Amino acid sequence: MLDNEKRGMIRGAIASDPGIHYSELLRRLDMSNGNAAHHLQTLEREGLIWSRNDGRLKRFYPPG
């Protein structure tokens, strides 16, 4: 699971900036919408990150 480079980059960005929103993740990591969505969904399903909606933004957090 975590051996995937993109997932590691996503987790690192979320850990360094808890509450980062989806669009900012795409911008910082230079990822396509579909690619990011797939990896975020996988990470969240495995309990490695969590998210919440904040108005129109979806924000991501490390576990705990």
C-alpha positions in Angstrom: 0.0 0.0 0.0 2.5 2.6 1.1 5.2 1.5 -1.4 3.3 3.5 -4.0 5.3 6.8 -4.5 2.2 9.0 -5.1 0.5 7.7 -2.0 3.6 8.5 0.0 3.7 12.0 -1.4 0.0 12.5 -0.6 0.5 11.3 3.0 3.5 13.5 3.4 1.6 16.6 2.2 -1.3 15.8 4.5 1.0 15.2 7.5 2.8 18.5 6.9 -0.3 20.5 6.4 -3.3 18.9 8.1 -6.6 20.1 6.7 -5.2 20.7 3.3 -7.9 20.8 0.7 -8.2 18.7 -2.4 -7.4 21.5 -5.0 -4.3 22.5 -3.0 -3.1 18.8 -3.0 -3.5 18.6 -6.8 -1.6 21.9 -7.2 1.3 21.0 -4.8 1.8 17.5 -6.1 1.0 18.2 -9.8 -1.4 15.4 -10.0 -4.4 14.8 -12.3 -7.9 14.8 -10.7 -8.6 11.1 -11.4 -5.2 10.0 -10.2 -5.4 11.9 -6.9 -9.0 10.8 -6.3 -8.0 7.2 -6.7 -5.1 7.4 -4.3 -7.0 9.5 -1.7 -9.9 7.0 -1.8 -7.5 4.1 -1.2 -5.6 5.9 1.6 -8.9 6.8 3.3 -10.4 3.3 2.9 -7.3 1.9 4.6 -7.5 4.3 7.5 -4.3 6.1 6.6 -6.0 9.5 6.2 -9.5 10.9 6.8 -11.5 13.7 5.3 -14.3 16.0 6.0 -16.3 18.5 4.0 -15.8 22.1 4.9 -18.4 24.0 2.9 -17.3 23.5 -0.7 -13.9 22.2 0.2 -12.9 18.7 1.1 -10.1 18.7 3.6 -7.8 15.8 4.5 -6.1 14.9 7.7 -3.7 12.3 9.1 -5.1 9.7 11.4 -5.6 10.6 15.0 
